[in-house]
Amino acid sequence: MYIAREGKYVKHNEKTEKLEATSSGNMPDWAKADPNFFWKMSDDKERKNGTSYREHVISLPRELSPEQRHDLIKAWITQEIGEKHAYQYAIHNPLAMDGGEQPHAHIMFSERLIDGIERDPNQYFKRHNPKKPELGGAKKANTPKLADERKLELKEQRDRWEKLCNQHLELAGSDARISMKSLEEQGIDREPVNLSMQQIKRADVKEIYTDLLTARAGFKNAKSDSQAINIVAELSAINEKYYEQADRAINTASKAINYSQSVIESRERRIEWSGKKHQFYERRIDSSTAAISFSTKITTHTKQRVDDSKQLITSSSEQLDKITRELEAQRLVAEQKQLEQQSAERAAQQAAQQKLSVIAERTPFDLVGIQMHSTVRRTDFGRVEASLSGDIAIGEIIGRIITAANNGYNVDLREGNNEHLAGNKTAQGIKDFMLKNLSSSDVRYDYGSLSIEKFTQKHGLRCDLDDLQQLNDINPPTPVIEATQDTGVNAALNTEQKPRVEHLYDNSSNYP
């Protein structure tokens, strides 16, 4: 089976999608060892228009570990399914388009209720017998509900999932939370990104979305890199290096000064007894002064390097701001392209839906155009008095021809040339129905006065929109045909046909 990666699916997407967990529960005895057999029997034994199973596909938080996600799904199954239905689940974790995890769960469950009665596969999926449950199949929990009831039920279920999921996130120590509310209800000022699988597979949509993710990731990485590099720390190291050099120069100067001072003091003591050495001492003093001047220059140079470092910090901040603005501009362009694409797709869908609605409002008479071949004549003592032969559309004249058969006319009425209906199941079903009920004035009246959608609904016939589109292309709408004067059989039969007049299809007895 696909969700459990069994049989032919055992290696399905194994390189890009992990199977984190899978299990089943509430299976009858004959399927406990092999849940796949239960679903196979459901497909084989359920009635043709019945439901073999229901499925929930639920996105799971990345913030939870695989074990925590498994605990969350088991808690959800206990809360929502309990011991009422047979079920099987699997947790998949493929790669998302942004390169991260995309964990989600598939939960399959049967609508058949568990009532404690042992049934084999042949009986389990039969129709339920409320008077003698042991003789019928397991009852289905699919009571018909109105659309508003279904909507409210789904909303309440989503609210329960939000609360349960957030409880598990809190237990895991995560600050992340999910919400069933829309972005607008949460006060978030942006349009939601909602791409279907068909849209994601399209190259242009995938490229735009990938660019958006890349831009966001680039912005995040640039911001992280700027924090990781810590330019200030590097500049501080450079400054420290120059400060050390300055300290060494100052220490050297200080030593020189101290040495010079000691020499001066020694010379001064010696001056007392030797004035001849006075000029030599003065030269040493000048040398010491020059050393002090050099130390001052080193200090000034160091301060200049510190100022240069501050300018480098400012320049780096400006470059980071520039990168941020460029990434934001790219994101806005990508979002605009995506919005334009979605708007165009919605407009195309609305136009197609509007066109199909207009077609569905056309009558079967106008849209299908079933042709009947009729031959009508009247003889008097072997002499042909009047005749009419040819293909005609089902309409008032059919009722009059049927009446004519009772008024002395020889009538041959059969299906005409309807090659334009070949291969169209909706048209073929309407044609067969009309041929069987041709003598019913009520059916003929519905055929010309009701829309094809209401006609097929009323009489339980097929109504496929693709078939209607094909009929509309073959038989486009025609203007109302004005009545013309005629004589002979035509005048007798009153062959005037107005395709959209309501009284066109009554079985009038006003026949000559």
N, C-alpha and C positions, 0 to 999 in steps of 0.2 A: 504494500500500500504506500501511496505517495508520502503522507504526512509522517509515517513511522519509518520511512526509508527502508522498506522491505521489498522482497521480490526483485522486479526489474528496476526499482528505484533505489537499490541499496547503495549505489555509487553516484546518485544524482547530485550534482553540484557540490561534491564532497570537498573540493579545494576552496570554494568560496562561501560555503554555507555549512555551519556546524549543526549537528543534531544534539542539543543539550540534554533533552529528557523526553521520554515517551512512556505512556502507561494506559491502562483501561480499567473499567469497573462496571459493576452491576450487570455483567453479562450472564445470560442463561447458561445452564450447565453445559449445553452442547457447543458453546462458543467461548467458554472461559479459557481454554488452552489456545485458542486461535481466534482472536477478535476479528481478523480479516474475514473469516467464514461468516460471521454475523452480518457484516456489511454486504457480502456477496449474496447471502440469502435475502437480505432486505431489497437489493436491486432486482433479484429474480422474482420474489414472491409478492411484493407490493403491487397494488393495481397500477395500471399504466399511467394514469394521471395523478398517482399518489406521490407522497414525499418520502424518499428513502431515508433521509437524515437531515438534520439541521446542523449548521456549523457557525461557531464564533471564531473570528480572526482578531486577536487582541495584540496591540503593540505593548511592549514591556519596557521599563526604564533601563537605560544603560547604567544608571547609578547603582543598581543592584547586582550582586554576584550571581553566577549561574544557580547556586544553591538557593539563594534568596528569591530569585525569580521562580524557581520550581515550587518553593513554599507558597508564594503568592498565588500561583495557578491552582495548586491543590486546595487552598483556602477558598478560592472563587468557585471551584467545582462543588465543594462541600456546601457552600452557601446557596448556589443557584440550581444545582442539579440534585444534590443529596443522593438519596436512594430511589429516586423516582424513575430514572431513565438509564438505559445502557449507554455508555460513553467511551470514547478513546481520545487521547490528546497527545500532542507533541510540541516541543519548544524548539524553534529554529533560530539560528543566529547568523545571518549572512552579513557581508560587508555592505555598508551604506555608501552612497555616492561621495560622501565626504571622507571615506576611508575608515570611519569608525564602525562600532557595532550597530546592528539593527535587529535586536531580539524581538520575537513575536511568537504567539502561541496559536495553534489550531486546535479547537475543541469540537469534536463531532459527537452528536447525541441523537438517539432515536426518539421520535415523538411518542412511541408506544410506552404506556405506563406499566410499571411493575406491580402486579397485584398478588403475587405469591402462588399463582396457578402455574403448574409445570405444563409447557406446551412444546411440541417439536417444531422444527422450522416451518413445516407446511401449515401448521395451525397458527403459529405465533403471529404471522403477518396477514391472517384472514380478517374479514370484517368482524367487528365486535358484536357479540350477542348480549344485549343488556339484560334480557330475561334469564338466559342460561350462559353466564360468562365462560364456564368451563367448556362449552361446545364451540365458542367462537374465538377470534383472535384477541390479542391484548388491545385494550382501549387506547385511542390516540388523544393526546392533550392538545388538540388544535381547534378549540371552540371558535367559531366565526366571531370576529369582532369588527366594529366600525373603524374607519381610518383614524378618527380622533383618539379612540381607545388604544389602538396600536401605537400611535405617536406618543401618548402619555406613558404607556408601558415601557417603551424604549427609553424615554427620558428618565424614568425612575430607575431603570437598570443601569444606565450610564452614571447616574448619581451614586448608586451603590458601588460601582467599580471605582469611581473617583475616591470615595471614602476609604475603601479597602486598600487600594494601591497606596494612598498617602499614609495610611497606618503602617504599612510595611516599609515605606521609605523612612518614616520617622524611627521605626525600630532599628533600621540599618544605620542610623546616625547621619542620614543625608538631609541636606537642606532643600533638595529639589522637591517640587510638588507638581501634580497634574491638575487640570481643571477642565470640566465639561463645558464651561462657558466659552462664548465666542471672544475673539480679541476685543471687539467693541465693548462687550459686557465687562471685560477685565480692565478697560481703560487704556488698552494698547493701541496707539494710533498707527496702524499699518494694515495692509491687505494680507490675508492669509495666503500662503503658498500651498496649493492643493493640486498636485499633479497626478493624473491617473497613470496606470502602467503603460497604456498606449501612448500617452504624451511623453513619458520618460524614455520610451524606446525610440522616439523620433530624434534624429540626429541633431536638428537645430535646437529643439527644446533641451535636450541633454547637454549640448554645448553651452547654452546660456546658463543653465542651472549649475553646471560644473564650474564655469567662469565665476559665478557668484560665490560658490563655496570656496574656490581658490582665492578669490579676493578677500573673503572673510578670514580664511586661514592665514593668508599673507599678512593681513593687518594684525591678527593675533600674534603671529610669529615675530613680526617686526617690533611689536610692543614688548613681547617677552624678551627678544634679543637686546633691546635697548636697556631693559632692566637687568639682564644677565651680565652684559658687558661692563656696566657700571663705569661709565667714562670718568666720573669724578674720582673713583678709586685709582684709575690709571694715572690721571693727572696729578693726584695726590702723591703717587709714587714718584712721578717725574719731579714734582716740586721738592719732595723729600730728598731726592738725589742732589738737586741743586742746593738745597739747604745744607746738606752734608758737605758739599764742596765749599759752600760759603763758610760753614762752621770751621772746616779745616783751614781755610784761608785766614779766617779771623783768629783761629788759634795760633796759626803760624805768625800772623801779625802781632798777636798778643805776646807770643814768646819772644818775637823780635823786639817788641817794645820793652818787655821785661828785661830781656838781655841788654838792650840798649840802655835801659834805665840803670841796670846794675853797672854797665860799663861807664855810664855817665857818673854814677856815684863813685865808682872806683877812680875815674879820671879826676873827678872833683877833689877826691882825697889826695890824688897824686899832684893836682894843680898846685895844691898848697906847697908842695915841695918842688914841683917842676912846672914852670910856666911855659917851657918850650914845647910841651905836648898839647897845648891848648887848641891849636888849629886842627890837629888830628881828631880830637874829641868832637869838634864842631862838625867835621865831615861825617863822623859816625852818627851824629845826631841827625844830620840831613838824610843819611841813608835810612835811618829808622822812620823818619817822617815820610819818605818815599814809600816804604813798606806799608805804612798806615794808609796812605793814599791808594795804593793798589788794593788793599782790603776793602776800602770804601767802594771802589769800582766793581769788585766782585759782588758785593752786597747789592749794588744798584742793578747789575746784570740779572741777579737772581730774582729781584722784584719784577723785572721786565718779563722774565720767563713765566712767573706766576700770572701776570696780566694776560700773556698770550694763552695760557691754559684756560683762563676764564672765558676768553673769546672763543676758544675751541668748543667749550661746553655750550655756549650760546648758539654757535653755528650748528652743532649736532642736534640741539632741540628744534631749531628751525627746520632742518632736514627731516626730522621725524614728523613734525607737523605737516610738512609738504606731502610726505608719503601717506599720512593719514587722510588728507584731503583727496588725494588721487584715488585711494582705495574706496572712499565713500562715493566719489563720482562714478567709478566703475560699477559699484553696487547699484546706484540709482539707475544707471543706463540699463543694466541687466534686468532690474525689476520692471522698468518701463517697457522693455521689449516683451517681457513675459506677460504683462498686463495687456498690451496691444494684441498679442497672439491669442490670449484667452478671450478678449472682446470679439475678435474676428470669428473665432470658433463658435461663440455663443450666438452671434448674428447669423451665421450660416445655419446653425441648428434651428433657430427660431424661424428663419425663412422657409426651411424645409418642412418644419412642423406646420406652419401656416398654410403652405401649399397643399399638404396632405389633408388638412382640415377642410379646405375648400373642396377638394376632390370628394371627401367623404360626405359632403352635403348634397352632391348630385344624386338624382334618382337613379334606380336601376334601369329604368326605361331610357334615360338620357345617356348613361354611362356604359351599360352593357350592350344595348341594342340587339336583342334577340330577334332573329328573322324567322318568320313562318311562311311556308309556301302554301297558298290557297288557290283552289279552283272552284268557282261558284257559277252555276248556270241554272237556267229554268227553261223547261221545254213545254210546248203546248201541242199535243197530238203529234209528237215526233219532231216538231219544228223548234229549233233553238230560239228562244225568245230573248234571252239576255245571258251574258257570260262575263266572268272576271277571273284572270289567272295571273299569278306572279308572286314575288316575295314581298311581304309586308312586315312591319314591326308590330310587336304585341302592343295593343292599345284598344281603344273603343271599338275599332272595326272587328277585332276578334270576337268580342261579345256579340256584335251584330251578325257576324257570320254564323256563330253558334245558334243565334235566334233564327237566322235564315233557314237553317237546316230543318226547323220545325214549321216553316211557312211555304213549303212546296219547292224549295231550291235544292239542287244536288250539290253537296258540299264535300270537297276533299281538302282537309286541313292537316298538314304535317310540318315537321321541322324544315326550315329553309337553309340557306347558305350561311353558316355561322363559323366559317374558317377563322375569322378574326378572334374567336374565343379560344382557339386551340392552345393548350399548354397553360391556360390560366385557371387554376383550381377554383378561385372565388367565382369567376364567371361561369365555369362549368357547373358548379353547385347550384347557382341561381337558375341557370337554364334548365337543369334536370328538375328542379323544384317547380318551375313555372309550367313545364310540359305535363307534369303530373297533376297540377292544380289549375289547368287552363280554363276549366269551366267555372271556377270560383270567381265571382265578381269582386268579392272582398280582397282576394289575393291580387287580382289584376289592379284594383284600386290602390292597394299598398305599393305595388310595383311601380306605379307612376306618380304617387303623391308623397311617399316617405323617402327620406334620404337613404342611400344604400347602407349606411351604418345602422340606422334604425330598422330598416327592412330586414337585414341579416340577423340583427339582435332579436327582433320580434319572432322570426320564424326559425331561429336556431341554426343559422347557416354560417359558413366560413366567411370571414371578412379580413383579408390580409392587405396591409397597406401597400406592399410592393405590387400585389396584383392590381390594386386600384390605380397605382401610378402607371402601370403598363396599359390598362384600359383607357386611362385619360390620354396617354400618348397616341393610342390607336384611334380613339373616338373622342376628339376634343369637343368642348361644349358647342352646341349649335343654336342659332337664333330661333325664335318662335316662328313656325310656318303658318302663314295666313291661309284662311279657307279659300277654296276655288270652286267655281260652279262646274258641274259636269252633268252628263245625261246617261241614260241606259242603266247598266248594273251599278256603275259607280255612284250615280245619283240615288239609286235604290238603296245601296249599302251605306250611303252617307259617309264616304271615306275620308272626310276631313280629319287631319291629325294635328293636334297642338301638344307638343311634347310635355309641357309643364302645367297643363290645365287640370285641376283636380277632378272635374266631372268626366274626364276623358275615358275613364275606365269603368263606368257603371254599365251593367248589363241591360241596356235599354231594350224595351220591347216595342219601341216605336219603329217598326220595320215594315215595309210595304208587303 
